[in-house]
């Protein structure tokens, strides 16, 4: 990327435009994402000198048949326009131009002053491992599903997964405040089942219930989760809102936060949104759809997400990447070779489809993950 002063964030966009129009289009985008008016119409010279976006660099991309030219455009924005609000950060990065079909948000380099104002992970990779008593190895994870199950059925399923030695058991993100299993009923029931399994096996399985709703409901759910003694929490930043995730949940959770990517499939590069921004907003782990599953992310995209979650980023803890989305037990070795030990593998449906063999398949999954980190001590069944 181009360089920008320390008090400005540098943003890269992909713009489709005819070559003769790209300079004008880039300038228009810089103003749209900052002052939303012609710069010459700003009467205050001090504002005019600082606040409008600036085009720093334009680079052509390889042409595609049947499409206009494509360019990578680096624009700098004043960090003072963000304050310390994650929602305003998203607004400045991609607010108005998310409505423009010729623009994609590719990357953003956040200045140190802005990184210092964002919460970042409270626990990070080391904290997640500590919660599970996992040493330096990868983590295993699965999901309670499908929605529609009563608390007793969810608790029974969670107990079976915990007895098999899965490190993290999360709600499916579709399990919310349905009448069949309201939060205040299902969370204590599931946690009791996991506690009983841990006592029986000596394991350290933790439970991450899904938080869903407005601030009032979330506050009540946080209280229920705290009273039940859950070890982590799951939330969807793009559904709840980045400020709610970063301020309410990050401040009040008291346990690691796992970010789910629902509604994140916009024209924002996944590595930036799921890897860097979710981490900056306070996610200790970030779930993403791995290549070769139910979704269309490429291998390169998945590697970029994992790298963004763990790379140096100011003083923020690294977040744990969680490849998911139709993964299977027979792909464990492949995924660990690709993403390394600082990873949580999430397999759900492939365990559930085993039917009566669920616990055996789950145990094989958990054991393989432990052994990959040199921890071969399998929990006795």
C-alpha positions as CSV (number, residue, x, y, z in Angstrom):
1,X,0.0,0.0,0.0
2,X,1.0,3.6,-0.3
3,X,2.3,5.6,2.7
4,X,0.2,8.1,4.7
5,X,0.9,10.4,7.7
6,X,0.7,8.8,11.1
7,X,-2.6,10.6,11.9
8,X,-4.4,9.1,8.9
9,X,-5.7,5.7,8.1
10,X,-4.9,4.3,4.7
11,X,-7.7,2.5,2.8
12,X,-7.4,0.4,-0.3
13,X,-10.4,0.1,-2.6
14,X,-10.9,-1.9,-5.9
15,X,-12.7,0.3,-8.4
16,X,-14.1,-0.6,-11.8
17,X,-13.8,2.3,-14.2
18,X,-12.7,3.2,-17.6
19,X,-9.1,4.3,-17.6
20,X,-9.9,7.8,-18.7
21,X,-12.3,8.2,-15.7
22,X,-10.3,6.6,-12.9
23,X,-8.7,9.7,-11.5
24,X,-12.1,11.5,-11.3
25,X,-13.7,8.4,-9.9
26,X,-11.1,8.0,-7.2
27,X,-11.3,11.6,-6.2
28,X,-15.1,11.3,-5.9
29,X,-14.8,8.3,-3.7
30,X,-12.3,10.1,-1.4
31,X,-14.8,12.9,-0.9
32,X,-17.8,10.5,-0.6
33,X,-16.1,8.6,2.2
34,X,-15.2,11.7,4.1
35,X,-16.9,15.1,3.7
36,X,-19.6,14.2,1.1
37,X,-19.3,17.5,-0.6
38,X,-16.9,19.3,-3.0
39,X,-13.7,20.2,-1.2
40,X,-13.7,23.7,-2.7
41,X,-17.1,24.3,-1.0
42,X,-15.6,23.9,2.5
43,X,-15.2,27.4,3.8
44,X,-13.0,26.5,6.8
45,X,-9.5,26.2,5.6
46,X,-8.4,24.1,8.6
47,X,-11.1,21.6,7.8
48,X,-10.4,21.6,4.1
49,X,-6.7,20.8,4.8
50,X,-7.3,17.8,7.1
51,X,-10.8,16.2,6.8
52,X,-11.3,15.4,3.1
53,X,-10.1,12.0,1.9
54,X,-7.0,12.1,-0.2
55,X,-6.1,9.9,-3.2
56,X,-2.6,8.6,-2.4
57,X,-2.1,6.1,-5.2
58,X,-3.8,4.5,-8.2
59,X,-2.6,1.2,-9.7
60,X,-4.1,-0.7,-12.6
61,X,-5.2,-4.3,-12.2
62,X,-5.2,-6.9,-15.0
63,X,-8.1,-6.4,-17.4
64,X,-11.0,-8.9,-17.4
65,X,-12.9,-9.7,-20.6
66,X,-16.2,-7.9,-21.0
67,X,-15.6,-5.5,-18.0
68,X,-14.2,-2.0,-17.7
69,X,-10.8,-1.4,-16.3
70,X,-10.1,-2.3,-12.6
71,X,-7.8,-0.3,-10.3
72,X,-6.5,-0.5,-6.8
73,X,-6.9,3.0,-5.2
74,X,-5.3,3.9,-1.9
75,X,-7.2,6.7,-0.1
76,X,-6.1,8.2,3.3
77,X,-8.7,9.4,5.8
78,X,-8.2,11.5,8.9
79,X,-8.1,9.4,12.1
80,X,-9.8,12.2,13.9
81,X,-13.0,11.5,12.0
82,X,-13.2,8.1,13.6
83,X,-12.8,8.9,17.3
84,X,-12.9,5.6,19.1
85,X,-16.1,4.3,17.7
86,X,-16.0,0.9,15.8
87,X,-19.3,1.8,14.0
88,X,-17.9,5.1,12.8
89,X,-14.8,3.2,11.6
90,X,-16.9,1.0,9.4
91,X,-18.9,4.0,8.3
92,X,-15.7,5.9,7.2
93,X,-14.3,2.8,5.5
94,X,-17.3,1.6,3.6
95,X,-20.5,3.5,4.6
96,X,-21.7,5.3,1.5
97,X,-19.6,3.5,-1.0
98,X,-21.1,0.1,0.1
99,X,-24.1,1.4,-2.0
100,X,-21.9,1.8,-5.1
101,X,-21.6,-1.4,-7.2
102,X,-18.3,-0.5,-8.7
103,X,-16.4,-0.4,-5.4
104,X,-15.0,-3.1,-3.1
105,X,-13.1,-2.5,0.2
106,X,-9.9,-4.4,-0.1
107,X,-7.7,-3.4,2.9
108,X,-7.1,-0.8,5.6
109,X,-4.0,0.1,7.6
110,X,-5.0,1.6,10.9
111,X,-2.7,4.1,12.6
112,X,-1.4,3.4,16.1
113,X,-3.6,6.1,17.6
114,X,-6.7,4.3,16.3
115,X,-5.5,0.8,17.3
116,X,-4.9,2.1,20.8
117,X,-8.5,3.4,21.0
118,X,-10.0,0.0,19.9
119,X,-10.4,-2.7,22.5
120,X,-8.9,-5.7,20.8
121,X,-9.1,-9.3,22.2
122,X,-9.3,-9.5,26.0
123,X,-7.9,-13.0,26.1
124,X,-6.5,-13.9,22.6
125,X,-5.1,-17.2,21.6
126,X,-3.3,-17.8,24.9
127,X,-6.5,-17.0,26.9
128,X,-8.6,-19.4,24.9
129,X,-6.1,-22.2,25.3
130,X,-5.8,-21.5,29.1
131,X,-9.6,-21.7,29.4
132,X,-9.5,-25.2,27.9
133,X,-6.3,-26.3,29.6
134,X,-4.8,-26.9,26.2
135,X,-1.2,-26.0,26.4
136,X,0.2,-24.9,23.0
137,X,-1.9,-27.2,20.8
138,X,-4.8,-26.4,18.4
139,X,-8.3,-26.5,19.8
140,X,-11.4,-28.5,18.7
141,X,-14.8,-27.0,18.5
142,X,-18.3,-28.1,17.5
143,X,-21.8,-26.7,17.4
144,X,-25.1,-27.6,19.0
145,X,-27.7,-27.9,16.2
146,X,-30.3,-27.8,14.8
147,X,-32.4,-25.0,16.2
148,X,-35.8,-26.3,17.4
149,X,-34.3,-28.6,20.0
150,X,-35.5,-28.2,23.6
151,X,-33.0,-27.4,26.4
152,X,-32.9,-31.0,27.6
153,X,-32.0,-32.2,24.1
154,X,-29.4,-29.6,23.7
155,X,-27.9,-30.4,27.1
156,X,-27.8,-34.1,26.2
157,X,-26.0,-33.4,23.0
158,X,-23.5,-31.1,24.7
159,X,-22.8,-33.7,27.4
160,X,-22.0,-36.3,24.7
161,X,-19.6,-33.9,22.9
162,X,-18.0,-33.0,26.2
163,X,-17.5,-36.6,27.2
164,X,-15.8,-37.1,23.8
165,X,-13.3,-34.4,24.7
166,X,-14.2,-31.5,22.4
167,X,-12.6,-28.3,23.7
168,X,-15.3,-25.8,22.8
169,X,-19.0,-26.4,22.3
170,X,-20.9,-23.4,20.9
171,X,-24.5,-22.8,20.1
172,X,-25.3,-22.7,16.4
173,X,-25.7,-19.0,15.6
174,X,-29.3,-19.7,14.6
175,X,-30.1,-20.7,18.1
176,X,-31.3,-17.4,19.6
177,X,-34.3,-16.5,21.7
178,X,-36.8,-19.1,20.3
179,X,-39.6,-20.1,22.5
180,X,-38.6,-23.8,22.4
181,X,-35.3,-23.1,24.1
182,X,-35.0,-19.6,25.6
183,X,-31.6,-18.4,26.7
184,X,-32.4,-18.5,30.4
185,X,-33.5,-22.1,30.2
186,X,-31.0,-23.6,27.7
187,X,-27.8,-22.0,28.9
188,X,-27.8,-23.3,32.5
189,X,-29.0,-26.7,31.3
190,X,-26.2,-27.1,28.7
191,X,-23.6,-25.8,31.2
192,X,-24.7,-28.3,33.8
193,X,-24.4,-31.1,31.3
194,X,-20.9,-30.0,30.4
195,X,-19.9,-29.6,34.0
196,X,-21.0,-33.1,34.7
197,X,-19.1,-34.5,31.8
198,X,-15.9,-32.6,32.8
199,X,-16.2,-34.0,36.3
200,X,-16.6,-37.5,34.9
201,X,-13.7,-37.3,32.5
202,X,-11.3,-34.7,34.0
203,X,-11.8,-32.6,30.8
204,X,-11.9,-28.9,30.4
205,X,-14.6,-28.4,27.8
206,X,-16.1,-24.9,27.7
207,X,-19.5,-23.7,26.4
208,X,-20.1,-20.6,24.2
209,X,-23.8,-19.7,24.1
210,X,-25.0,-17.4,21.3
211,X,-25.9,-13.9,22.3
212,X,-28.7,-12.3,20.3
213,X,-31.0,-9.3,20.7
214,X,-30.8,-5.6,21.6
215,X,-28.8,-4.1,24.5
216,X,-31.4,-4.8,27.1
217,X,-31.8,-8.5,26.2
218,X,-28.0,-8.8,25.8
219,X,-27.5,-7.4,29.3
220,X,-29.9,-10.0,30.7
221,X,-28.2,-12.8,28.7
222,X,-24.8,-11.8,30.0
223,X,-26.1,-12.1,33.5
224,X,-27.5,-15.6,32.9
225,X,-24.3,-16.7,31.2
226,X,-22.2,-15.4,34.1
227,X,-24.4,-17.1,36.7
228,X,-24.2,-20.3,34.8
229,X,-20.4,-20.2,34.6
230,X,-20.0,-20.5,30.8
231,X,-16.4,-20.4,29.5
232,X,-16.9,-18.3,26.4
233,X,-19.5,-16.5,24.4
234,X,-20.5,-16.4,20.7
235,X,-21.9,-13.3,18.9
236,X,-22.4,-12.0,15.4
237,X,-20.7,-8.5,15.2
238,X,-22.5,-7.6,11.9
239,X,-25.9,-8.4,13.3
240,X,-25.5,-7.0,16.8
241,X,-23.5,-4.0,15.5
242,X,-19.8,-3.3,15.9
243,X,-20.2,-0.8,18.7
244,X,-22.4,-3.2,20.7
245,X,-19.9,-6.0,20.2
246,X,-16.9,-3.9,21.0
247,X,-18.3,-1.9,23.9
248,X,-21.0,-3.9,25.7
249,X,-19.9,-7.4,25.0
250,X,-16.1,-6.9,25.2
251,X,-16.5,-4.9,28.4
252,X,-19.0,-7.2,30.2
253,X,-18.3,-10.7,28.9
254,X,-15.5,-11.7,31.3
255,X,-14.7,-14.7,29.1
256,X,-13.4,-15.1,25.5
257,X,-15.6,-13.8,22.7
258,X,-16.0,-15.8,19.5
259,X,-17.1,-13.8,16.4
260,X,-19.5,-15.4,13.9
261,X,-19.4,-14.1,10.3
262,X,-23.1,-14.0,9.6
263,X,-24.0,-11.0,7.5
264,X,-20.4,-10.4,6.8
265,X,-20.5,-11.5,3.1
266,X,-20.4,-7.9,1.8
267,X,-18.0,-6.3,-0.6
268,X,-15.5,-6.0,2.2
269,X,-12.4,-8.2,1.8
270,X,-12.8,-11.1,4.3
271,X,-9.2,-10.8,5.6
272,X,-9.9,-7.2,6.6
273,X,-13.3,-7.7,8.1
274,X,-13.2,-11.2,9.7
275,X,-9.4,-11.1,10.4
276,X,-8.4,-7.6,11.3
277,X,-11.5,-5.6,12.2
278,X,-13.4,-8.3,14.2
279,X,-10.1,-8.8,16.1
280,X,-9.8,-5.0,16.7
281,X,-13.4,-4.9,17.9
282,X,-12.6,-7.5,20.6
283,X,-13.0,-11.0,19.1
284,X,-10.7,-13.6,20.7
285,X,-11.5,-16.0,17.9
286,X,-13.0,-15.5,14.5
287,X,-15.0,-18.1,12.6
288,X,-14.7,-18.1,8.8
289,X,-15.9,-20.4,6.0
290,X,-13.0,-22.5,5.0
291,X,-12.3,-23.4,1.4
292,X,-13.6,-26.7,0.2
293,X,-16.8,-26.6,2.3
294,X,-20.2,-25.1,1.9
295,X,-19.0,-21.7,0.9
296,X,-16.9,-20.3,-1.9
297,X,-13.9,-18.7,-0.2
298,X,-10.6,-19.6,-1.9
299,X,-7.5,-21.1,-0.2
300,X,-5.7,-17.8,-0.6
301,X,-8.6,-15.9,1.1
302,X,-8.7,-18.3,4.0
303,X,-4.9,-18.1,4.5
304,X,-5.2,-14.3,4.4
305,X,-8.0,-14.3,7.1
306,X,-5.9,-16.5,9.4
307,X,-2.8,-14.3,8.9
308,X,-4.8,-11.1,9.6
309,X,-6.1,-12.6,12.8
310,X,-2.7,-13.4,14.1
311,X,-0.3,-10.8,12.6
312,X,1.3,-8.0,14.7
313,X,-1.3,-5.3,15.1
314,X,-0.3,-2.5,17.5
315,X,-0.5,-3.9,21.0
316,X,-3.6,-6.1,20.3
317,X,-3.5,-9.8,21.2
318,X,-3.7,-12.2,18.3
319,X,-7.1,-13.8,17.7
320,X,-7.6,-17.5,17.0
321,X,-8.7,-18.3,13.4
322,X,-11.6,-20.8,13.3
323,X,-12.0,-22.5,9.8
324,X,-15.5,-23.9,9.5
325,X,-18.5,-24.4,7.2
326,X,-19.0,-28.0,6.2
327,X,-15.6,-29.3,7.5
328,X,-15.1,-33.0,8.0
329,X,-13.0,-35.1,10.4
330,X,-11.0,-36.6,7.5
331,X,-9.7,-33.0,6.7
332,X,-8.2,-32.4,10.2
333,X,-4.6,-33.1,9.2
334,X,-5.0,-31.0,6.0
335,X,-6.4,-28.0,8.0
336,X,-3.7,-28.2,10.7
337,X,-1.0,-28.4,8.1
338,X,-2.4,-25.3,6.4
339,X,-3.3,-23.2,9.4
340,X,-0.9,-24.4,12.1
341,X,-1.3,-25.0,15.8
342,X,-2.7,-21.5,16.6
343,X,-6.1,-22.6,15.3
344,X,-9.4,-23.8,16.4
345,X,-11.1,-26.4,14.1
346,X,-14.9,-26.3,14.0
347,X,-16.7,-29.4,12.8
348,X,-20.5,-29.7,13.3
349,X,-22.6,-31.5,10.8
350,X,-20.1,-34.2,10.1
351,X,-20.1,-35.2,13.7
352,X,-23.9,-35.1,13.9
353,X,-24.4,-37.2,10.8
354,X,-22.6,-40.1,12.6
355,X,-25.8,-40.9,14.4
356,X,-25.2,-43.5,17.1
357,X,-21.5,-43.2,16.4
358,X,-21.4,-39.5,17.3
359,X,-19.3,-39.8,20.4
360,X,-16.8,-42.1,18.7
361,X,-16.4,-39.7,15.8
362,X,-16.2,-36.7,18.1
363,X,-13.6,-38.4,20.2
364,X,-11.6,-39.2,17.1
365,X,-11.7,-35.6,16.1
366,X,-10.8,-34.3,19.6
367,X,-8.0,-36.9,19.9
368,X,-6.5,-36.1,16.5
369,X,-6.4,-32.3,17.4
370,X,-4.8,-33.0,20.8
371,X,-2.2,-35.3,19.2
372,X,-1.3,-32.7,16.6
373,X,-0.1,-30.5,19.5
374,X,1.8,-33.3,21.2
375,X,-0.9,-33.8,23.8
376,X,-1.9,-37.4,23.3
377,X,-3.7,-37.9,26.6
378,X,-7.1,-39.0,25.5
379,X,-10.0,-38.5,27.9
380,X,-11.3,-41.9,29.0
381,X,-14.8,-42.7,27.9
